[in-house]
C-alpha cells in the first residue's frame, strides 16, 4: 500500500495542481490574499513533486511553504522539528484554524505515542509533528508505512549538517523513513545557511535535483551597530533613550536577565525578564504583556523569541557575545519586521573575548568527564544498565549537578555530546498540561458507575465537560474541575488517582521540568566509547563559528551588513549606508607604529586610564590600541599604576 501510494503520488500532485486554488487555501485558512516573496514558487515546486530547499529569514513565512501544499493534497504531512515549544505553538495555531494536527515529542508516555500514531494512520489528520529522535523508533517505522504521507517537511534543516551551528545527528535518521515513503517530496526549511551547509543539507537528504529558493539575507531597514565598552549598561541606557519603542535585550545567563531588568526598572524603564527556568504560566503572561506593549523591554536568554512575530520591535541589544553569526542574525532580525527603521546593537569587551577559550574548554569536556556525567545521570535516575530505551524522565538539573558535585558548564557540554552520540536527549523545561483518557469501554464504565455510586456524578461530569475522552487524550486543569465539581483540589486528585488504579482512565498530572529521553538503553560506563575524533571535529566547527562572530565584533573596516551577507555566501557590491562602519567610517587597524606614536603623544600630557586612551585614539581599532599598550608595558616603556593609570616612562 505504501509503495503504491508513493508511486502514484507525483501523478496525483500534478493533477491536483490544477484542481486546487492555492491562494484560495491561503485565504480560507490563514486569511491572507497574497503570498510573500518566494512562497508561491516554493509551494509550486513542492506541488510539482520536487525535493525543495527553502532558505527564508526569520519571520519570512517558512511554515506556510509546507502547510499550504499539505492542505492542497490528500494525506498527512510529516514535519520534523527539534523545537518542542515551537511544535506546540504550530499545532495550537493550526487547531485554531480548524486544521487537525498531532505531535510526538519528549514527555509523552508510550500509550500517548501509540494512540497518536493510530490517529495519524486512521484519524484524517493533516499534520504530524515529530522530534528528530523519534525517527529511529520502531513504533514509527511500523506505522509510517501505513500512513498516506503527502509531504515530508524538515524544519530547522541546518541541524542535519555537520557544518551547521546546531548539528543534531538524530536528523540523519531521516534516511530510515525515506524508503518507506518513496516519491514523496521533501521540503527542507531553514532561516540561515552558509554555502557549505546549503550543499550538505541537499547531500544528506539525497536531493535528486537542486530546487533551492533563497531570499536575500539583507535587512535594509536595520542599522547594525557594534560598540566595545566596559560600561555596557550605560550604552544600553543610551540606546533605549535614543530609540523609542519596544526592545529586546539578550543576555547569556538566567541570573543576568533579572539583574538587567531590575537595573532598567530603577531607571524608570518598564521591563520584564524571561528564561526557560520560569514556569509556563509566568513565561506566557510575560510574553503576552510584552506583545501588548504593557512592558517596553524584554530581557531574556535565547529561549525567548521563537515563534513570536511582533512587527514593531525597534531595538535588539546583545549585551553578551553570541556563539555564532547564525544565532545573532536570527535574534537581531526580530527587530523591524514591520519594515520601519530599527537597530541591532552588539556590545562586547575584553572579558567577552577571554570567555571564548572558556566556552571551548567547557563545551567539550574530556571523554572521562563525559562518561562520568553519563554514569552519574543513570544513578540519579536510578536506571539499571540495559534499561530505559525510548523512555523519558523528569530531571531537576540543579539538584543533579549538586548531588554529584559536577561542574555545571561541563555537565551541559557533556550532555550535548552524549546527545550528538545518539545516546540521549535533554530538553529544556517542557510544559505538559494534565491529560486524561478513558481506557475502558463504555459498557465496563457503566458497570463501574452502578457498583460505585459515589463516583457516578464525577464520571458524568468528566464526560460532560470533556467530550472525546474515549477517543483521545484530553488536556484539562484540576483547578477548573474542582470548581465544577464543588470538590477540593485534593479530592479531585484522589478521585482521578483511584480511577487510574482501577484501570478505567489514564491520568497524567501536569509536569514542567527538563526531561531526559534515553534513545538507547543505559550502557555500562566501562564499555561506553566516546568518539574522540567526532568531538574534535565538533570543537573545530564550534571554534570557527566563535571566530566568525568575534570577527564581526572586531571588524572595523567592512560594512556590517556586507560582513554578514558574505558569511552567508551572498555577494553584495554596495555597503548598507547605515551601520556604524558606514556612518562613522572605517577605523585604522594595522599601523602599529602610528598607534605607538599616538600613544606617546597622548601620554605626554600626563597619566591616563586605558579607557581614556582608547577614546582619544578613536581612529584606531580599540583592540590594536590595547595590544600596543600591553606590549609597551612588557617593554617597560609604559607603566601601570595601582589605580590603573598609564604613564609613559
N, C-alpha and C positions, 0 to 999 in steps of 0.2 A: 504493500500500500504506500509506504513512504517513498520507495523508489519510483512508483508510478506517479505520485504527486510531484516528486522532484522533476521527473521527465516532462510532465505536462505544464509545469508552472511557467516557463518562459512563454509558451504559446498563449496561456491564459493571460499573462501580463500584457502581451502585445494587444490582445483583443480588448482587454479592459481599458487600455489607454484611451481608446476612442469612446468607450462607454461611460466613463466616469469624468465628471467635470471637477478637476482638482480644485479649482477656485471655489466651486460650489461647496466642496467639503471644507475648505478653509473657512468660508464664511459661515457655514452651518454650525460648525463645532467651535471655532476659535473667534468668530465674529470679525475677521479681517477681510477686507475686499481685495487686497493685493498682496503678493509675496514680496519679501525683502530681496535685495540683490542676491543673485546666485541660487536662492532657494528653489525656484521653479526649475532651473537647469539640473540641479542635483536630484530633485524629485523625479524628473523625467528620465534621468539616467537610471535610477533605481527601477522605475516602472518598466523601462526597456530591458530589464534583467541584467544590467551591468554591475559588477563589483565597483564600488564608488568610494573614494576618499574625499571627505568634506572638511576643509580647514577654515573655520569661521571664528572670528574673535568672540570673546565673552560677550553675551548679550546679542549675538548675531542670529539667534533663532535656529540653533542646531537641531533641537528636538523635533521641530516640525518637519525636518527633512526626512525623518523616518515615520513620524506619526501620520502625516497626510497620506503617503502612499500605502501605508498599512491599512488605513481606513478604506482606501480605494480597492483593495484586493481582498479576496476571500481568505480566511485562515487567520493565524495568530502570528504576531511579530515578537521575536525573542530579542530582548535588549540586555546586553551585558554591560554592567557599570559597577565600579568599585565603591561608589559613594552611597551608603545606606540612607543618609539624610536626604540626599537629592532624589534617590529612588522613591522614597516615601512621599516626597513633595510631588513628584511627577504623577504618581498613582492618585494622590488626592486631587490633583488638578484634572486628570482625565475623568475621574469619577464625577466631579462637579459638572463636567460637560456631557455626562450620560454615557461615557465610554467605559466598558468593562476591562479592568486591568488587575493583574496579580503580581506578587513579588515573592521571591525566596531569598532569604539572607540570614546572616548570623542572628542568633537569638530565638529562632523558631524551633519547635520540637519536631521530632520525626513524624508525628501524627499530622502536624500542621503542614509540613512539607509534602507529605504523601497526599493529603487532601488537596493542596494547591495544585500539584501536578495532575491530579484527576480532573480538576476544573479546567486546567489548560488543555486537556485532551478532549473532554466531553462538554465543557460548560459554555461554549460560544463566547469565550473571552477574546479580546483583540490584542492584548499585550501581556507578555510575561517578562518581568524584570528579574535578572539573576546576578548575584555577585559572582565574579570570575572563579572563585574557589569551588563553586557548585558544578562547574563544567566537567569535572572529572568524577562526579558521584555516580555510582551505578544506577541509582534510582532515576536520575535524569536521563542517562543514556538509554535506559529501558523504555522510558516514556516518550522521549523526543521523537522516536521513530513512528509513534502513533499520532503525533501532532501534525496538523496541516499548517506547516510553517510557511509564511509568505516572504518574510524578510528577516535577516539576521543583522541586528544593529549593534555595533561595537562603540560604546561611548567611552570618552577619555582614552582614545585609541593609542595615544603616545605611551600608555602603560605597557603595551606589547613589545616595545622596542628596548633593547638593552642600552641604547644610547639616550633613551628618554629620561626625563628628570624624575619620574616616579615609576620605574620599571617594576612590573608585577608579573613574575613568572607564571602565575596561575592563568594569565591571559593566553599563554601558549597552548593551553588545553582546548582552545577553540578548534584546534586540529582534530580533536577527538570527535567533535559533533558534525564537522563538515561532511564526512562521508554519509552520515545519517540523513542529511537534507540536501541531496545533490541538486544542482541547478538553482538553488535558492540564492538570490543576490545578497551580497554583504555590503552594508554601508558602514564605513568607519568614520568616526567624528572626533575632532579634537579642536581646541581653541588655539593651540600652539604646536608647531613642529619645525625643527630645523630641517634643512635638506637631507641630512643623514637619517634623521628619524622618519621623515616622509618616505624615503626609499625602504627603510626597514619595515615599516608598517605594511607596505604592499607585499614585501617579500614574505613576511611572517604569515600573512593572511592568504598567500598564494593567489594574488590577483591575476586573472587571466588577461586583463587589458588595463591600460593606465587611464582610468577615468578619475582625474584629480581636479577638484574645484577648490580654489584657494582665494579667499578675499584678501585684500591688502591689509597688512598689519598696521598701517599708518592710522594714527588718531590725530588728525589735523587740528581738532579743537582742544587738545590737551597740551599745555605747556609743561614739559618735563624739566624739573629743576633739581640739582644736587647741591647740597651745602655740607661742607666739612666744618664741624663745630663741636666744641666741648660743652656749649650751653644749648643743649637740644630743646629743652622746654622753652627757652627764650625764643628760639626760631619757630617753635610750634605756635606760641602766642602771637608772634609777628605775622605768621601766615594766616592764622584764623582772624586776626584783626584786619588784614589787608584784603582777604577774600571772604565776603559774606556768604552765608548759605550753609547747607548740610555738608558734613565732613565725616570721613573715616580715618582713624589713626591705627595703624598696625604695629604691634609690638610682638616680641618673641615669647614672652612668658605670661602665664596666667596672673601671677602676682602683680606684674607691671601694669596689666590692664586697669586694675583698681587704683593703683598708685597714681597713674597718669590722669584717670577720670577724676579722682579726688582733687588733684592739683588744679585741673581745669575748673572744677566746681568752685574752688576757693577764689578763682579769678573771675567768677561770675559767668562762666560759660556752661550752659546746661549740657551735661554729658552723662553717658552711661557706659558700662563695660560688659563685655561678652566673651566667654570662653567655654570650651566643651565640658568643663567641670561643674558648671551651673546646672540646676535642674531644668528639665524640659519646659516646665511651665514658666520659669523665670526667663529662660532664653527666648521663648515665644513672645512673652509680654514685652521684653526689652526691644526685641526686633520690631514688633508692631509699633511701639512708641516712637522708634526712630523713623520708621517708614512714614508714619503720620506727622512727622516733624514736631512731635512733642518734646523730643530730645534733639539737640543740634548735632552733637558729636558722639559717634560710637567708637570707643577704644576697645580693641579686640585682638585676638590671635587670628591666625589664618583659618580658624574654624568658622569665621563669620564671612558671609558674602555669597556662598554657593547657592544658586537658585533664586537670588534676590535681584530683581531688575528695577531698582529705584532710579529713575532717569535724572533727578535733579541734584546728584551729588556733585558739589563744586570742587571739593578738595579731597585728595587721598594722600595721607602722610605716612611714610615709613620711618619710624624712629630707629629701628634696627635694620641691619643689612640682611635682606632675604638670602635664601640659599642658592637661588638661580634666577636667570633672566626671565624664564618662562613664568615662574610664580609672580615675579614683580610685574611683568606685563599684564597678567590677568588681574591682579589686585589693583594696580594703578588704573587699569581700564574700566574700573567700576565708577570712575569719575566721568561726568559729561555725556551720559548716554542719550541725553536729550539734544545733543549736538551743539550745546552752548559752550562757551569758553570755560575751561576748567583747568585745575592744576594737579600735578603729581609731584610731590616733594619727597626726596630721599635724603635723610640725614645720616652722616657717619662720622667717625673719628678714629683715632689710632687704636682705641680699645677694640672697636669692631674689626679692624684688620687683624689684630692679635688673636681675636676669637676664632679666626678661620682654622688655625692649626689645632685649636682645642676641639672644634667641631669634627675635624678629620680624625683626630685621635679617639674621640668618644663615639662617633657614629660607626666606627669599625674596630670594635674591641678584638682581642686576640681569640683564636679558636678555643683556648682553655676557658676564657671568660664566657664565651658564648655557650659552651657545654655546661658550665656551672649554672648559668641562668636557666637553661633548659631543664636541668635536673631539679633546681630549686622550684621552678614552676610546677612540675609534676608532683613534687612533695607538697607544695602549698595547696594544690587542688585535690590531694590525696588520691591521685590517679595511679593505678597499677601499671607496670610495664606491660605492654601488649594491649592496653585498653584505650578507649576514648576516641577512636576513629569516627569522624563525622559529628562528634558531639561538641556542644558549646557550653562554656562555663562562665559564670559571672566572676569577675575578679576586681578586688579593690587594689589597684596598682600601688597606692601609697603604703598600704598595710603589707603587701607582698614584699616590697623593697625593704621596709623596716624590719619585717620578721627575719629576713635572711641577710640583713646588713649589706645590701647591694648598693652600688653606685648608680644613682638614677639615670644620668645620661647614657652610661654604658649599658644599662639594663635595657633601655628602649632601643639603643643601637643593636644589641644582641637579638632582641625580639624581631626587629626589622630584618636582620639577616636570616633568622630562623624562618621567617615568612617567605623570604626570597628563595630559601631552600625547599619550599613546599611542605614544611612540617606543620605549620600552624598559622593562624592569623589572629591579630589583636585589633579589635575595633575600638573606636572611641566610644564614649558612653552612648549606648543605644537605648532610646526610649521605646519601650514596648508596653502599650496600654494593656489593661486586664482583658483577657479573652475568654470566651465561653462557647461551648458547643455541646449539644446533646449527642451522646454516643450510644444510646439505646434506641430502640424503635418506639413508635407511639403506643403500641399495644402494651409493651412492658412498662412504659412510663405510666400508663393509665392504671395498671395493676398496682404499681407502687403508690399512686395517689390514693387509691381505695384503701390500701393497707396502712397508709401513713397520713391520716387526715391533717396532722399538724403541718405538713409540708405542702398540702394541696393549694392553699392560697398563694404561697410563694412561687410554686411552679407555674401556676396560671399567670401570675404577674410577669414572670420571665418570658413566657410565650407571648403574652400580650404586648410587652414592651420592646421585645427584640425579635421581630419576625425573621424566619430563616435559620433558627438555631439548630434545626435538624440537618440543614444543608451545608452550612459553613461556620467557621469561627467568627464570632461577632465581638467587637470591642465594646466595652462599657465601663462605667465608673461605679465603684461600690458606693460612693457617697450619694450619687443620684438614685441608685437602687434603694438605699437606706431611707431616703426621703419618701419615695413612692410607697415603700412597704410599711413605713411607720415603725421601723425597727432600728436598733442601734447598729453602728458600723460593725461592732464585734459580732452581733447576732448574724448579720449578713455574711460575714466571712465564715462563721461556724456553719451556717446553712449550706453554703457553697462547698465547703470542705467535706461536709457529710455526704452530699450528693455525689461528690467526686469519689469518695471512698466506696460508695455504694455502686460505682460503675455506671452511673446514669449520665454524668457530664464529664467533660474535660475542662477544668478550670485552671487558668494560668494567670496568677496575680501579676500586677504591674511590676516592671523592673526598669531600672535606669542606672546601669553600670557598664563599664567596659566589659567586653566578652572575649574570651579566648576560644577559638574553634580549632580543634585538632584535625588537620587534614589527613594525617596518618596516625596510627596507633602510637602511643608513647613508646619511644625506643629506649633501650638500655643505654645510659650515658657512656658506658665503657666502649660501646660499639658505634656511637654517633660520630659520623665523619662530616667535618666542615670543609668544604671545598676552598682551600686557601687561594687558588688561582681565581676563582669566581669572586671571592671577597676583594682581592686585589684589583680586579677589573672594575668592580663597582666603586671602589675607593678612587680609582683613577678618573672615572666618569664624574664622580661627585666633586673631585678636586678641580677638574676642568670647568665644571659649572660654577663653582665658587670663584674661580679666577675670572670667569666671564662677568659675573655680577660685580666683582671688585673692580674689574677693568672699566665697567660702566661708571662706577662711582669715581674712580681716579681720573677718568678721561677728562681732559681739559682742552682738547683740541677739536674733536669732531662733534657735530650736531648730535644731540641726544637721540633724536628720532632716527637719524641715519645709523647710529651705532646699533640700535635695537633691530631695525629693519635688515641691516646687513647680517646680524646674528641669525635672523630667521630666513636668510637667503633671498631677501627681496632687494633688488637693485634700485637705488634711488639717486637721482642726479642732483636734485636740489635740496638744500637744508630746509628745515621746517620754518625757520624765521622767528620762532617764539620760545625756544628753550633757553636756558641760562647761557649756553655757549653762544647761540645765535644773537642773543640780546646784548651780552656783555663782552663778547669777543673771546677768542681762544687765549689761554694763558701760556706764557713761556715756560717750557718744562725741561729743556735739555741743556741749557748753557750753565754748567756748574761754576765756571769762572765768574760769570756775570752775577750769579747768586752770591758767591763768596764776597765779591766786591760790594754788592748791595748790602750784605750783612755788615761788612766792615764800616760802611758809611752810616748805617742805621745805629750802630752801637757806639759811634764816636761821640754822640751827644749824651751818653750816659746809659746805665743799665736798663734793660727791658725784659719783660717776660717773653716766652716763646710765642704766646698768643699775640702780643703786641707786634712782634717781629713779622709774623705771618700776615697780619693785617697791613703792615707797612709795605711788605713785599707782595702786594696783591697781584702783581703782574706775573708772578711765578707760581708754579704748582706748589701747593702747601706741603705735599709730601717731599718734594725735592728740597724745599727750604728746611724742613725738619731733618731730613737726611744730612744736609750740609751742616746743620747745627751739631748733630751727633758726631759727625766726622771731625769737625773743628774742636769739639770738646776732647775727643780722643787724642788729637794732636796737641792739646793744651794751648790752643790759640784763643779759645773761649772758655771761660769758667762759669760754672753754675752754682750760685749761692744757695744757702739753706732755704731762702724764701723764693726760690725758683727765678731769680734774676740772672740774666745773661750779661756778661761783661767781656769786652774784647781785651785780651791781655797784651 
